Amino acid sequence: MKNILEYNTDGNEANLTDAATCYQVPLTYNAFAAIRELDLQFVGTDQYMGIAYFWHHDYKFTLRQATPRQRRITHHKILRAGFKPHEKNKTITKIIEKLDTQITNRM
């Protein structure tokens, strides 16, 4: 993971390991459900945020463990390969297997 240089609210530099860290916001269940519902509308588009489920049943165990960023990247790779995100085929399986290796190495 790259280190990203950010600034704290007091103007001092803060060294963060993940850009998403600075956006962690406590959400109520209703707020999260609303965001997930909105993200469902974005499945299959470049606007997908990585929150909603989009995958075929056979990929659920890998993608449940993925971060929203990893899901978004995977979703976009599937789209760029010319497939719909909920399909299952050899190309998508290879994309998911690559992600599974990244998740396994992270743990």
N, CA, C and O atoms as a GROMACS GRO file, in nm:
protein
  428
    1MET      N    1   0.083  -0.118   0.000
    1MET     CA    2   0.000   0.000   0.000
    1MET      C    3   0.089   0.125   0.000
    1MET      O    4   0.186   0.132   0.075
    2LYS      N    5   0.057   0.220  -0.082
    2LYS     CA    6   0.133   0.344  -0.088
    2LYS      C    7   0.101   0.432   0.032
    2LYS      O    8  -0.011   0.430   0.084
    3ASN      N    9   0.199   0.507   0.075
    3ASN     CA   10   0.172   0.609   0.176
    3ASN      C   11   0.126   0.735   0.104
    3ASN      O   12   0.184   0.773   0.002
    4ILE      N   13   0.025   0.799   0.156
    4ILE     CA   14  -0.028   0.920   0.096
    4ILE      C   15  -0.014   1.031   0.198
    4ILE      O   16  -0.056   1.018   0.313
    5LEU      N   17   0.044   1.141   0.157
    5LEU     CA   18   0.065   1.253   0.246
    5LEU      C   19  -0.060   1.339   0.250
    5LEU      O   20  -0.106   1.386   0.146
    6GLU      N   21  -0.114   1.359   0.365
    6GLU     CA   22  -0.234   1.440   0.384
    6GLU      C   23  -0.203   1.544   0.491
    6GLU      O   24  -0.099   1.538   0.557
    7TYR      N   25  -0.292   1.636   0.507
    7TYR     CA   26  -0.278   1.737   0.612
    7TYR      C   27  -0.393   1.725   0.710
    7TYR      O   28  -0.508   1.710   0.670
    8ASN      N   29  -0.360   1.731   0.836
    8ASN     CA   30  -0.463   1.733   0.940
    8ASN      C   31  -0.536   1.867   0.935
    8ASN      O   32  -0.493   1.959   0.865
    9THR      N   33  -0.646   1.877   1.008
    9THR     CA   34  -0.721   2.001   1.010
    9THR      C   35  -0.642   2.116   1.071
    9THR      O   36  -0.670   2.233   1.044
   10ASP      N   37  -0.541   2.084   1.154
   10ASP     CA   38  -0.459   2.189   1.214
   10ASP      C   39  -0.344   2.232   1.123
   10ASP      O   40  -0.263   2.316   1.162
   11GLY      N   41  -0.335   2.174   1.001
   11GLY     CA   42  -0.232   2.214   0.905
   11GLY      C   43  -0.105   2.132   0.912
   11GLY      O   44  -0.017   2.147   0.826
   12ASN      N   45  -0.092   2.045   1.012
   12ASN     CA   46   0.025   1.959   1.022
   12ASN      C   47   0.010   1.840   0.927
   12ASN      O   48  -0.100   1.794   0.898
   13GLU      N   49   0.126   1.792   0.878
   13GLU     CA   50   0.122   1.677   0.789
   13GLU      C   51   0.083   1.552   0.865
   13GLU      O   52   0.123   1.532   0.980
   14ALA      N   53   0.006   1.468   0.799
   14ALA     CA   54  -0.031   1.338   0.856
   14ALA      C   55   0.002   1.233   0.752
   14ALA      O   56  -0.036   1.249   0.635
   15ASN      N   57   0.070   1.128   0.789
   15ASN     CA   58   0.107   1.024   0.696
   15ASN      C   59   0.004   0.911   0.707
   15ASN      O   60  -0.002   0.842   0.809
   16LEU      N   61  -0.076   0.892   0.605
   16LEU     CA   62  -0.181   0.791   0.607
   16LEU      C   63  -0.144   0.676   0.516
   16LEU      O   64  -0.084   0.698   0.411
   17THR      N   65  -0.179   0.556   0.553
   17THR     CA   66  -0.148   0.441   0.470
   17THR      C   67  -0.254   0.417   0.364
   17THR      O   68  -0.227   0.346   0.266
   18ASP      N   69  -0.371   0.472   0.380
   18ASP     CA   70  -0.478   0.451   0.282
   18ASP      C   71  -0.558   0.580   0.271
   18ASP      O   72  -0.599   0.636   0.373
   19ALA      N   73  -0.580   0.625   0.150
   19ALA     CA   74  -0.653   0.750   0.130
   19ALA      C   75  -0.793   0.743   0.191
   19ALA      O   76  -0.844   0.845   0.238
   20ALA      N   77  -0.854   0.626   0.191
   20ALA     CA   78  -0.990   0.612   0.244
   20ALA      C   79  -0.995   0.637   0.394
   20ALA      O   80  -1.102   0.667   0.447
   21THR      N   81  -0.883   0.627   0.463
   21THR     CA   82  -0.881   0.645   0.607
   21THR      C   83  -0.933   0.782   0.646
   21THR      O   84  -0.999   0.797   0.750
   22CYS      N   85  -0.905   0.883   0.565
   22CYS     CA   86  -0.947   1.018   0.602
   22CYS      C   87  -1.096   1.040   0.578
   22CYS      O   88  -1.148   1.146   0.613
   23TYR      N   89  -1.165   0.943   0.520
   23TYR     CA   90  -1.307   0.958   0.492
   23TYR      C   91  -1.395   0.868   0.579
   23TYR      O   92  -1.515   0.857   0.554
   24GLN      N   93  -1.338   0.806   0.679
   24GLN     CA   94  -1.418   0.719   0.765
   24GLN      C   95  -1.516   0.804   0.845
   24GLN      O   96  -1.476   0.888   0.926
   25VAL      N   97  -1.642   0.780   0.820
   25VAL     CA   98  -1.747   0.857   0.885
   25VAL      C   99  -1.841   0.760   0.954
   25VAL      O  100  -1.884   0.662   0.893
   26PRO      N  101  -1.873   0.783   1.082
   26PRO     CA  102  -1.967   0.692   1.148
   26PRO      C  103  -2.105   0.707   1.085
   26PRO      O  104  -2.159   0.818   1.078
   27LEU      N  105  -2.162   0.596   1.040
   27LEU     CA  106  -2.294   0.598   0.975
   27LEU      C  107  -2.393   0.519   1.057
   27LEU      O  108  -2.359   0.417   1.117
   28THR      N  109  -2.514   0.566   1.060
   28THR     CA  110  -2.621   0.487   1.120
   28THR      C  111  -2.657   0.377   1.021
   28THR      O  112  -2.619   0.384   0.904
   29TYR      N  113  -2.730   0.278   1.066
   29TYR     CA  114  -2.772   0.170   0.977
   29TYR      C  115  -2.856   0.226   0.862
   29TYR      O  116  -2.837   0.186   0.747
   30ASN      N  117  -2.948   0.317   0.892
   30ASN     CA  118  -3.034   0.374   0.788
   30ASN      C  119  -2.953   0.452   0.684
   30ASN      O  120  -2.984   0.446   0.565
   31ALA      N  121  -2.852   0.524   0.728
   31ALA     CA  122  -2.769   0.599   0.634
   31ALA      C  123  -2.691   0.503   0.543
   31ALA      O  124  -2.684   0.524   0.422
   32PHE      N  125  -2.634   0.398   0.603
   32PHE     CA  126  -2.560   0.299   0.523
   32PHE      C  127  -2.654   0.230   0.424
   32PHE      O  128  -2.617   0.210   0.308
   33ALA      N  129  -2.774   0.194   0.468
   33ALA     CA  130  -2.870   0.128   0.380
   33ALA      C  131  -2.907   0.218   0.262
   33ALA      O  132  -2.924   0.171   0.150
   34ALA      N  133  -2.920   0.347   0.288
   34ALA     CA  134  -2.952   0.441   0.180
   34ALA      C  135  -2.837   0.452   0.080
   34ALA      O  136  -2.861   0.459  -0.041
   35ILE      N  137  -2.714   0.453   0.129
   35ILE     CA  138  -2.598   0.458   0.040
   35ILE      C  139  -2.588   0.330  -0.042
   35ILE      O  140  -2.561   0.334  -0.162
   36ARG      N  141  -2.611   0.217   0.023
   36ARG     CA  142  -2.607   0.089  -0.049
   36ARG      C  143  -2.715   0.084  -0.157
   36ARG      O  144  -2.691   0.036  -0.267
   37GLU      N  145  -2.833   0.134  -0.125
   37GLU     CA  146  -2.944   0.138  -0.221
   37GLU      C  147  -2.908   0.227  -0.341
   37GLU      O  148  -2.936   0.192  -0.455
   38LEU      N  149  -2.847   0.340  -0.314
   38LEU     CA  150  -2.802   0.429  -0.422
   38LEU      C  151  -2.696   0.359  -0.507
   38LEU      O  152  -2.698   0.367  -0.630
   39ASP      N  153  -2.603   0.291  -0.440
   39ASP     CA  154  -2.495   0.223  -0.513
   39ASP      C  155  -2.549   0.110  -0.601
   39ASP      O  156  -2.491   0.081  -0.706
   40LEU      N  157  -2.658   0.048  -0.561
   40LEU     CA  158  -2.720  -0.056  -0.645
   40LEU      C  159  -2.759   0.001  -0.781
   40LEU      O  160  -2.752  -0.068  -0.882
   41GLN      N  161  -2.801   0.126  -0.782
   41GLN     CA  162  -2.838   0.191  -0.908
   41GLN      C  163  -2.715   0.216  -0.995
   41GLN      O  164  -2.727   0.231  -1.117
   42PHE      N  165  -2.597   0.222  -0.934
   42PHE     CA  166  -2.473   0.249  -1.007
   42PHE      C  167  -2.403   0.123  -1.057
   42PHE      O  168  -2.306   0.134  -1.132
   43VAL      N  169  -2.450   0.005  -1.018
   43VAL     CA  170  -2.389  -0.119  -1.066
   43VAL      C  171  -2.397  -0.122  -1.218
   43VAL      O  172  -2.503  -0.097  -1.276
   44GLY      N  173  -2.285  -0.152  -1.281
   44GLY     CA  174  -2.279  -0.155  -1.426
   44GLY      C  175  -2.239  -0.022  -1.488
   44GLY      O  176  -2.235  -0.009  -1.610
   45THR      N  177  -2.209   0.078  -1.403
   45THR     CA  178  -2.167   0.210  -1.452
   45THR      C  179  -2.034   0.248  -1.388
   45THR      O  180  -1.987   0.182  -1.295
   46ASP      N  181  -1.974   0.354  -1.439
   46ASP     CA  182  -1.850   0.404  -1.380
   46ASP      C  183  -1.872   0.471  -1.244
   46ASP      O  184  -1.776   0.502  -1.174
   47GLN      N  185  -1.996   0.493  -1.207
   47GLN     CA  186  -2.028   0.559  -1.080
   47GLN      C  187  -2.032   0.464  -0.961
   47GLN      O  188  -2.047   0.509  -0.847
   48TYR      N  189  -2.020   0.333  -0.984
   48TYR     CA  190  -2.026   0.234  -0.876
   48TYR      C  191  -1.923   0.269  -0.768
   48TYR      O  192  -1.808   0.298  -0.798
   49MET      N  193  -1.966   0.266  -0.641
   49MET     CA  194  -1.883   0.309  -0.528
   49MET      C  195  -1.816   0.195  -0.451
   49MET      O  196  -1.728   0.221  -0.368
   50GLY      N  197  -1.856   0.070  -0.475
   50GLY     CA  198  -1.794  -0.041  -0.404
   50GLY      C  199  -1.870  -0.085  -0.280
   50GLY      O  200  -1.816  -0.161  -0.200
   51ILE      N  201  -1.992  -0.039  -0.263
   51ILE     CA  202  -2.071  -0.074  -0.144
   51ILE      C  203  -2.170  -0.187  -0.175
   51ILE      O  204  -2.175  -0.286  -0.102
   52ALA      N  205  -2.246  -0.173  -0.280
   52ALA     CA  206  -2.352  -0.269  -0.314
   52ALA      C  207  -2.294  -0.399  -0.370
   52ALA      O  208  -2.186  -0.400  -0.428
   53TYR      N  209  -2.369  -0.507  -0.352
   53TYR     CA  210  -2.331  -0.636  -0.411
   53TYR      C  211  -2.364  -0.636  -0.558
   53TYR      O  212  -2.472  -0.591  -0.598
   54PHE      N  213  -2.273  -0.685  -0.641
   54PHE     CA  214  -2.299  -0.691  -0.785
   54PHE      C  215  -2.264  -0.827  -0.844
   54PHE      O  216  -2.296  -0.851  -0.961
   55TRP      N  217  -2.202  -0.914  -0.770
   55TRP     CA  218  -2.137  -1.032  -0.824
   55TRP      C  219  -2.226  -1.156  -0.829
   55TRP      O  220  -2.331  -1.164  -0.765
   56HIS      N  221  -2.179  -1.250  -0.910
   56HIS     CA  222  -2.242  -1.382  -0.921
   56HIS      C  223  -2.223  -1.457  -0.788
   56HIS      O  224  -2.125  -1.435  -0.717
   57HIS      N  225  -2.316  -1.543  -0.757
   57HIS     CA  226  -2.316  -1.619  -0.630
   57HIS      C  227  -2.182  -1.690  -0.605
   57HIS      O  228  -2.136  -1.696  -0.490
   58ASP      N  229  -2.120  -1.742  -0.708
   58ASP     CA  230  -1.996  -1.818  -0.691
   58ASP      C  231  -1.877  -1.734  -0.645
   58ASP      O  232  -1.777  -1.788  -0.599
   59TYR      N  233  -1.887  -1.603  -0.657
   59TYR     CA  234  -1.777  -1.514  -0.618
   59TYR      C  235  -1.801  -1.446  -0.483
   59TYR      O  236  -1.720  -1.363  -0.440
   60LYS      N  237  -1.910  -1.481  -0.417
   60LYS     CA  238  -1.949  -1.404  -0.299
   60LYS      C  239  -1.848  -1.410  -0.184
   60LYS      O  240  -1.829  -1.310  -0.114
   61PHE      N  241  -1.785  -1.524  -0.163
   61PHE     CA  242  -1.694  -1.534  -0.048
   61PHE      C  243  -1.570  -1.447  -0.066
   61PHE      O  244  -1.520  -1.390   0.031
   62THR      N  245  -1.521  -1.437  -0.188
   62THR     CA  246  -1.406  -1.350  -0.213
   62THR      C  247  -1.445  -1.203  -0.204
   62THR      O  248  -1.376  -1.125  -0.138
   63LEU      N  249  -1.553  -1.165  -0.269
   63LEU     CA  250  -1.588  -1.023  -0.276
   63LEU      C  251  -1.647  -0.969  -0.147
   63LEU      O  252  -1.643  -0.848  -0.124
   64ARG      N  253  -1.702  -1.054  -0.063
   64ARG     CA  254  -1.748  -1.006   0.069
   64ARG      C  255  -1.631  -0.957   0.152
   64ARG      O  256  -1.645  -0.863   0.230
   65GLN      N  257  -1.515  -1.021   0.136
   65GLN     CA  258  -1.396  -0.985   0.214
   65GLN      C  259  -1.322  -0.865   0.157
   65GLN      O  260  -1.237  -0.807   0.223
   66ALA      N  261  -1.355  -0.829   0.034
   66ALA     CA  262  -1.285  -0.719  -0.033
   66ALA      C  263  -1.326  -0.584   0.026
   66ALA      O  264  -1.438  -0.568   0.076
   67THR      N  265  -1.236  -0.490   0.019
   67THR     CA  266  -1.268  -0.353   0.060
   67THR      C  267  -1.352  -0.289  -0.049
   67THR      O  268  -1.353  -0.337  -0.163
   68PRO      N  269  -1.424  -0.182  -0.018
   68PRO     CA  270  -1.498  -0.112  -0.124
   68PRO      C  271  -1.408  -0.071  -0.241
   68PRO      O  272  -1.450  -0.076  -0.357
   69ARG      N  273  -1.287  -0.030  -0.211
   69ARG     CA  274  -1.194   0.008  -0.319
   69ARG      C  275  -1.164  -0.113  -0.408
   69ARG      O  276  -1.165  -0.100  -0.531
   70GLN      N  277  -1.138  -0.229  -0.349
   70GLN     CA  278  -1.109  -0.350  -0.427
   70GLN      C  279  -1.231  -0.392  -0.509
   70GLN      O  280  -1.218  -0.436  -0.623
   71ARG      N  281  -1.350  -0.379  -0.450
   71ARG     CA  282  -1.472  -0.413  -0.523
   71ARG      C  283  -1.490  -0.322  -0.643
   71ARG      O  284  -1.525  -0.366  -0.753
   72ARG      N  285  -1.466  -0.194  -0.621
   72ARG     CA  286  -1.482  -0.096  -0.729
   72ARG      C  287  -1.384  -0.125  -0.843
   72ARG      O  288  -1.423  -0.124  -0.960
   73ILE      N  289  -1.260  -0.150  -0.810
   73ILE     CA  290  -1.159  -0.183  -0.911
   73ILE      C  291  -1.199  -0.309  -0.987
   73ILE      O  292  -1.191  -0.313  -1.110
   74THR      N  293  -1.242  -0.411  -0.914
   74THR     CA  294  -1.284  -0.537  -0.977
   74THR      C  295  -1.404  -0.513  -1.069
   74THR      O  296  -1.407  -0.563  -1.181
   75HIS      N  297  -1.501  -0.439  -1.021
   75HIS     CA  298  -1.621  -0.405  -1.099
   75HIS      C  299  -1.581  -0.338  -1.230
   75HIS      O  300  -1.632  -0.373  -1.336
   76HIS      N  301  -1.491  -0.241  -1.222
   76HIS     CA  302  -1.449  -0.168  -1.341
   76HIS      C  303  -1.368  -0.256  -1.437
   76HIS      O  304  -1.379  -0.241  -1.559
   77LYS      N  305  -1.287  -0.346  -1.383
   77LYS     CA  306  -1.212  -0.438  -1.470
   77LYS      C  307  -1.309  -0.528  -1.546
   77LYS      O  308  -1.288  -0.556  -1.664
   78ILE      N  309  -1.413  -0.573  -1.478
   78ILE     CA  310  -1.514  -0.658  -1.544
   78ILE      C  311  -1.584  -0.581  -1.655
   78ILE      O  312  -1.605  -0.634  -1.764
   79LEU      N  313  -1.619  -0.456  -1.627
   79LEU     CA  314  -1.684  -0.373  -1.730
   79LEU      C  315  -1.591  -0.350  -1.849
   79LEU      O  316  -1.634  -0.360  -1.964
   80ARG      N  317  -1.464  -0.318  -1.821
   80ARG     CA  318  -1.368  -0.293  -1.930
   80ARG      C  319  -1.344  -0.418  -2.014
   80ARG      O  320  -1.311  -0.409  -2.132
   81ALA      N  321  -1.361  -0.536  -1.951
   81ALA     CA  322  -1.345  -0.661  -2.026
   81ALA      C  323  -1.468  -0.689  -2.114
   81ALA      O  324  -1.467  -0.782  -2.194
   82GLY      N  325  -1.572  -0.607  -2.099
   82GLY     CA  326  -1.690  -0.620  -2.184
   82GLY      C  327  -1.800  -0.708  -2.129
   82GLY      O  328  -1.887  -0.753  -2.203
   83PHE      N  329  -1.797  -0.734  -1.999
   83PHE     CA  330  -1.898  -0.821  -1.938
   83PHE      C  331  -1.987  -0.743  -1.842
   83PHE      O  332  -1.952  -0.634  -1.798
   84LYS      N  333  -2.101  -0.801  -1.810
   84LYS     CA  334  -2.187  -0.747  -1.706
   84LYS      C  335  -2.135  -0.798  -1.573
   84LYS      O  336  -2.092  -0.912  -1.564
   85PRO      N  337  -2.139  -0.714  -1.469
   85PRO     CA  338  -2.079  -0.751  -1.340
   85PRO      C  339  -2.136  -0.878  -1.276
   85PRO      O  340  -2.065  -0.946  -1.202
   86HIS      N  341  -2.261  -0.911  -1.302
   86HIS     CA  342  -2.323  -1.026  -1.235
   86HIS      C  343  -2.302  -1.158  -1.310
   86HIS      O  344  -2.351  -1.262  -1.265
   87GLU      N  345  -2.232  -1.154  -1.422
   87GLU     CA  346  -2.210  -1.276  -1.499
   87GLU      C  347  -2.100  -1.363  -1.437
   87GLU      O  348  -2.026  -1.319  -1.350
   88LYS      N  349  -2.094  -1.486  -1.486
   88LYS     CA  350  -1.986  -1.578  -1.447
   88LYS      C  351  -1.926  -1.636  -1.573
   88LYS      O  352  -1.997  -1.694  -1.655
   89ASN      N  353  -1.796  -1.619  -1.589
   89ASN     CA  354  -1.725  -1.680  -1.701
   89ASN      C  355  -1.576  -1.687  -1.667
   89ASN      O  356  -1.535  -1.644  -1.559
   90LYS      N  357  -1.495  -1.741  -1.757
   90LYS     CA  358  -1.353  -1.763  -1.728
   90LYS      C  359  -1.277  -1.632  -1.706
   90LYS      O  360  -1.191  -1.624  -1.619
   91THR      N  361  -1.308  -1.531  -1.785
   91THR     CA  362  -1.239  -1.402  -1.771
   91THR      C  363  -1.266  -1.340  -1.635
   91THR      O  364  -1.174  -1.294  -1.567
   92ILE      N  365  -1.392  -1.338  -1.596
   92ILE     CA  366  -1.429  -1.281  -1.465
   92ILE      C  367  -1.367  -1.363  -1.354
   92ILE      O  368  -1.321  -1.308  -1.254
   93THR      N  369  -1.366  -1.495  -1.369
   93THR     CA  370  -1.305  -1.581  -1.267
   93THR      C  371  -1.158  -1.546  -1.249
   93THR      O  372  -1.110  -1.544  -1.136
   94LYS      N  373  -1.086  -1.520  -1.358
   94LYS     CA  374  -0.944  -1.482  -1.348
   94LYS      C  375  -0.928  -1.348  -1.275
   94LYS      O  376  -0.837  -1.332  -1.194
   95ILE      N  377  -1.016  -1.253  -1.303
   95ILE     CA  378  -1.012  -1.123  -1.235
   95ILE      C  379  -1.035  -1.142  -1.085
   95ILE      O  380  -0.964  -1.083  -1.003
   96ILE      N  381  -1.134  -1.225  -1.050
   96ILE     CA  382  -1.166  -1.251  -0.909
   96ILE      C  383  -1.053  -1.327  -0.841
   96ILE      O  384  -1.020  -1.298  -0.726
   97GLU      N  385  -0.992  -1.424  -0.910
   97GLU     CA  386  -0.882  -1.500  -0.851
   97GLU      C  387  -0.763  -1.410  -0.818
   97GLU      O  388  -0.696  -1.429  -0.716
   98LYS      N  389  -0.737  -1.312  -0.905
   98LYS     CA  390  -0.629  -1.218  -0.879
   98LYS      C  391  -0.660  -1.136  -0.752
   98LYS      O  392  -0.572  -1.112  -0.670
   99LEU      N  393  -0.785  -1.095  -0.739
   99LEU     CA  394  -0.828  -1.021  -0.619
   99LEU      C  395  -0.815  -1.110  -0.495
   99LEU      O  396  -0.772  -1.064  -0.390
  100ASP      N  397  -0.854  -1.237  -0.508
  100ASP     CA  398  -0.847  -1.329  -0.395
  100ASP      C  399  -0.704  -1.342  -0.345
  100ASP      O  400  -0.681  -1.351  -0.224
  101THR      N  401  -0.608  -1.343  -0.436
  101THR     CA  402  -0.467  -1.349  -0.397
  101THR      C  403  -0.428  -1.224  -0.318
  101THR      O  404  -0.356  -1.234  -0.219
  102GLN      N  405  -0.474  -1.108  -0.361
  102GLN     CA  406  -0.444  -0.983  -0.290
  102GLN      C  407  -0.504  -0.985  -0.150
  102GLN      O  408  -0.441  -0.940  -0.054
  103ILE      N  409  -0.627  -1.035  -0.138
  103ILE     CA  410  -0.693  -1.040  -0.006
  103ILE      C  411  -0.620  -1.137   0.085
  103ILE      O  412  -0.598  -1.106   0.202
  104THR      N  413  -0.581  -1.253   0.033
  104THR     CA  414  -0.511  -1.352   0.112
  104THR      C  415  -0.378  -1.297   0.161
  104THR      O  416  -0.340  -1.319   0.276
  105ASN      N  417  -0.306  -1.225   0.075
  105ASN     CA  418  -0.176  -1.167   0.114
  105ASN      C  419  -0.193  -1.056   0.216
  105ASN      O  420  -0.101  -1.028   0.293
  106ARG      N  421  -0.310  -0.991   0.218
  106ARG     CA  422  -0.335  -0.883   0.313
  106ARG      C  423  -0.356  -0.935   0.454
  106ARG      O  424  -0.324  -0.865   0.551
  107MET      N  425  -0.408  -1.055   0.466
  107MET     CA  426  -0.443  -1.109   0.599
  107MET      C  427  -0.325  -1.164   0.673
  107MET      O  428  -0.340  -1.212   0.785
   0.00000   0.00000   0.00000
